[in-house]
Amino acid sequence: MYFDTHAHYCDKRFNDDRDELLGSMPGAGISLILNSGSSLISSRLSLELADKYSFIYASVGVHPHDSKSMTDDTVTELKKLLLHPKAVAVGEIGLDYHYDFSPRDVQRKRFREQLDLARFLNKPVIIHEREALSDTLETIREYSDLTGVLHCFSGSWETAKTILDMGWYLSFTGVITFKNARRALEVLKKMPADRIMLETDCPYLAPEPNRGCRNSSLYLPFIAAKVAEVRVITAEEVAAITTENGKRFFGID
């Protein structure tokens, strides 16, 4: 059984078949899904999905792309949403200097505010980082008391070791099945098994041989198969290990 620790089923690309698709998950071996919020609206919708499906949990947060839309009232509302019993993490939050959809100083301010919220509520955090590694590491070092995961990790072993030494986790997407995924595969070989999580980040980043298609949790076995190949264990072992890791990280019994 698999745990997809980062999905976006609120995305409009699921509007035509969302319930049919999600209803098929338990029968396909997908036992748990974490639906990640990326805005106030998607955080609310994530909690609605969590209420509807017993195997779905939610994270609540505002993505750096939408930092410019945040106000103090947004932070207050996020705090209220995080009191929901199935809101198990703050995220996805972080810094993105690739697109700069929000000014960098605003991104940093709102990132810290949401980290403060996680600290206050004792919730783990889901971190998005793109071309902002130095500022991200500088910031999260100040919050080493939190438990966190860098989602969709594709960085170097040196970066991974910095994160792992903090006691944090790394999660991997279908990107590890791409031909240019050498750095992530090196990390997967070296890192401790109890800190690996799997995710689809669907509808994005479908793994080979489905690259370019709409992604879903049904494609998790392709990601697990690559991890199994790299670590020289079975896909079943990967599924069991990463599901247990995800449950521990999010505090799910």
C-alpha positions as CSV (number, residue, x, y, z in Angstrom):
1,M,0.0,0.0,0.0
2,Y,1.3,3.5,-1.0
3,F,1.1,6.9,0.6
4,D,1.2,9.8,-1.8
5,T,2.5,12.5,0.5
6,H,2.0,15.5,-1.8
7,A,-0.9,15.8,-4.3
8,H,-3.1,18.7,-5.7
9,Y,-6.5,17.2,-6.3
10,C,-8.1,20.6,-6.1
11,D,-6.5,21.5,-9.4
12,K,-9.0,22.1,-12.3
13,R,-7.5,19.3,-14.3
14,F,-9.4,16.9,-12.0
15,N,-12.7,18.7,-12.3
16,D,-14.2,16.2,-14.8
17,D,-13.4,13.0,-12.9
18,R,-12.2,13.9,-9.4
19,D,-14.6,11.7,-7.4
20,E,-14.3,8.8,-9.8
21,L,-10.5,8.9,-9.6
22,L,-10.3,9.3,-5.9
23,G,-12.8,6.6,-5.3
24,S,-10.6,4.2,-7.2
25,M,-7.5,4.8,-5.1
26,P,-8.0,2.2,-2.2
27,G,-8.7,-0.6,-4.8
28,A,-5.5,0.4,-6.6
29,G,-3.3,0.1,-3.5
30,I,-3.2,3.8,-2.6
31,S,-3.9,3.8,1.1
32,L,-3.2,7.4,2.0
33,I,-3.0,10.8,0.2
34,L,-1.9,14.2,1.6
35,N,-3.7,16.9,-0.4
36,S,-1.5,20.0,-0.2
37,G,-2.9,23.5,0.0
38,S,-1.2,26.2,-2.0
39,S,-3.5,29.1,-1.3
40,L,-6.3,30.0,1.1
41,I,-8.9,28.6,-1.4
42,S,-7.1,25.4,-2.1
43,S,-6.4,24.9,1.6
44,R,-10.2,25.0,2.3
45,L,-10.9,22.7,-0.6
46,S,-8.2,20.3,0.6
47,L,-10.0,20.1,4.0
48,E,-13.3,19.4,2.1
49,L,-11.7,16.5,0.4
50,A,-10.3,15.2,3.7
51,D,-13.8,15.4,5.2
52,K,-15.2,13.4,2.3
53,Y,-12.6,10.7,2.0
54,S,-11.2,8.8,5.0
55,F,-7.8,8.2,3.4
56,I,-7.2,11.8,2.5
57,Y,-5.5,14.3,4.8
58,A,-4.7,17.9,4.2
59,S,-2.0,20.5,4.5
60,V,-2.8,24.2,4.8
61,G,-0.6,27.0,3.5
62,V,0.1,29.6,0.9
63,H,2.7,28.9,-1.9
64,P,5.4,31.6,-2.5
65,H,3.8,32.3,-5.8
66,D,0.7,33.7,-4.0
67,S,2.6,35.4,-1.1
68,K,1.7,38.8,-2.6
69,S,-2.0,38.1,-2.0
70,M,-1.5,37.4,1.7
71,T,-2.6,39.7,4.4
72,D,-2.6,39.5,8.2
73,D,-6.1,38.3,7.9
74,T,-4.9,35.4,5.7
75,V,-2.6,34.3,8.5
76,T,-5.4,34.4,11.0
77,E,-7.6,32.3,8.6
78,L,-4.8,29.8,8.1
79,K,-4.5,29.4,11.8
80,K,-8.2,28.6,12.0
81,L,-8.0,26.0,9.2
82,L,-5.1,24.3,10.9
83,L,-7.2,23.5,13.9
84,H,-9.1,21.0,11.7
85,P,-8.3,17.5,12.9
86,K,-7.2,16.3,9.5
87,A,-5.0,19.4,8.8
88,V,-1.7,17.7,9.6
89,A,0.9,20.1,8.2
90,V,1.6,23.7,7.1
91,G,2.4,23.8,3.4
92,E,3.3,24.1,0.9
93,I,5.3,27.1,1.8
94,G,8.7,28.4,0.9
95,L,10.6,30.5,-1.7
96,D,10.6,30.5,-5.5
97,Y,13.0,32.8,-7.2
98,H,12.6,31.2,-10.6
99,Y,9.3,32.8,-11.5
100,D,9.3,35.6,-9.0
101,F,5.5,35.8,-9.1
102,S,5.7,37.5,-5.7
103,P,8.4,40.0,-4.7
104,R,11.2,38.2,-2.9
105,D,11.0,40.3,0.3
106,V,7.3,39.5,0.5
107,Q,8.0,35.8,-0.1
108,R,10.5,35.8,2.8
109,K,8.1,37.7,5.1
110,R,5.2,35.4,4.5
111,F,7.4,32.3,4.6
112,R,8.5,33.2,8.1
113,E,5.0,34.0,9.3
114,Q,3.8,30.5,8.2
115,L,6.8,28.9,9.9
116,D,5.9,30.8,13.0
117,L,2.4,29.4,12.7
118,A,3.7,25.9,12.4
119,R,5.9,26.4,15.5
120,F,2.9,27.8,17.5
121,L,0.7,24.9,16.5
122,N,3.4,22.2,16.6
123,K,2.8,21.1,13.0
124,P,5.3,19.8,10.5
125,V,6.1,21.9,7.4
126,I,6.2,21.2,3.6
127,I,8.8,23.3,1.9
128,H,8.9,24.4,-1.7
129,E,12.2,25.7,-2.9
130,R,13.2,26.7,-6.4
131,E,16.4,28.7,-7.2
132,A,16.3,30.0,-3.6
133,L,18.4,27.5,-1.8
134,S,20.6,29.8,0.2
135,D,17.7,31.9,1.6
136,T,15.7,28.8,2.2
137,L,18.4,27.1,4.2
138,E,19.2,30.2,6.1
139,T,15.6,30.5,7.1
140,I,14.8,26.9,8.1
141,R,18.0,26.7,10.2
142,E,16.3,29.2,12.5
143,Y,13.4,26.7,12.8
144,S,15.4,23.6,13.4
145,D,12.9,22.7,16.2
146,L,10.3,22.1,13.5
147,T,10.0,18.9,11.5
148,G,10.0,19.5,7.8
149,V,10.2,18.0,4.4
150,L,11.7,19.4,1.2
151,H,9.2,18.3,-1.4
152,C,10.1,17.3,-4.9
153,F,13.7,17.1,-4.0
154,S,16.3,17.1,-6.8
155,G,19.3,18.7,-5.2
156,S,22.8,17.7,-4.4
157,W,24.0,15.3,-1.7
158,E,25.6,18.2,0.1
159,T,22.2,20.0,0.3
160,A,20.5,16.8,1.3
161,K,22.9,16.1,4.1
162,T,22.3,19.6,5.5
163,I,18.5,18.9,5.6
164,L,18.9,15.4,6.9
165,D,21.3,16.5,9.7
166,M,18.4,18.7,10.9
167,G,16.3,15.6,11.3
168,W,14.1,16.6,8.3
169,Y,12.8,14.5,5.4
170,L,13.1,14.5,1.6
171,S,10.3,13.5,-0.7
172,F,10.7,12.4,-4.3
173,T,8.5,12.7,-7.4
174,G,8.4,11.1,-10.9
175,V,11.3,13.3,-11.7
176,I,13.6,10.5,-10.4
177,T,12.5,8.5,-13.4
178,F,13.8,11.1,-15.9
179,K,17.2,10.6,-17.6
180,N,18.7,13.7,-16.0
181,A,17.9,12.8,-12.4
182,R,21.5,11.8,-11.5
183,R,21.7,14.0,-8.4
184,A,18.5,12.8,-6.9
185,L,19.4,9.2,-7.5
186,E,22.8,9.7,-5.7
187,V,20.9,11.1,-2.7
188,L,18.5,8.2,-2.7
189,K,21.4,5.8,-2.6
190,K,23.1,7.5,0.3
191,M,20.3,8.8,2.6
192,P,18.8,6.8,5.5
193,A,15.7,4.8,4.6
194,D,13.6,6.3,7.4
195,R,13.7,9.8,5.9
196,I,12.4,9.0,2.4
197,M,8.9,9.9,1.3
198,L,7.1,9.4,-2.1
199,E,4.9,11.9,-3.8
200,T,3.4,12.6,-7.2
201,D,2.8,16.4,-7.0
202,C,0.0,15.5,-9.3
203,P,-1.3,16.7,-11.7
204,Y,2.3,17.7,-12.4
205,L,5.5,15.6,-13.0
206,A,4.1,12.3,-14.2
207,P,6.9,9.6,-14.2
208,E,8.1,7.7,-17.1
209,P,6.6,6.1,-19.1
210,N,3.7,8.5,-18.6
211,R,5.7,11.7,-18.8
212,G,3.6,14.6,-20.2
213,C,0.3,13.1,-19.1
214,R,-1.8,14.3,-16.2
215,N,-0.3,12.7,-13.1
216,S,-2.2,11.0,-10.3
217,S,-1.5,8.8,-7.3
218,L,-2.0,5.8,-9.5
219,Y,1.5,6.4,-10.9
220,L,3.2,6.0,-7.5
221,P,4.3,2.5,-8.3
222,F,6.6,3.8,-11.1
223,I,8.3,6.1,-8.6
224,A,8.6,3.3,-6.0
225,A,10.1,1.0,-8.7
226,K,12.9,3.5,-9.4
227,V,13.6,3.8,-5.7
228,A,13.7,0.1,-5.4
229,E,16.2,-0.2,-8.2
230,V,18.5,2.4,-6.7
231,R,18.4,1.0,-3.2
232,V,18.4,-2.7,-4.4
233,I,15.3,-3.7,-2.5
234,T,11.8,-4.6,-3.6
235,A,9.0,-2.2,-4.6
236,E,6.9,-3.7,-1.8
237,E,9.6,-2.8,0.7
238,V,9.7,0.8,-0.6
239,A,6.0,1.1,-0.3
240,A,6.0,-0.2,3.3
241,I,9.0,2.0,4.4
242,T,7.8,5.2,2.8
243,T,4.2,4.7,4.0
244,E,5.4,4.3,7.5
245,N,7.7,7.4,7.1
246,G,4.8,9.5,5.9
247,K,2.5,8.4,8.7
248,R,5.2,9.2,11.3
249,F,6.0,12.6,9.7
250,F,2.3,13.7,9.6
251,G,1.3,12.1,12.9
252,I,-1.2,9.7,11.3
253,D,-2.0,6.6,13.3
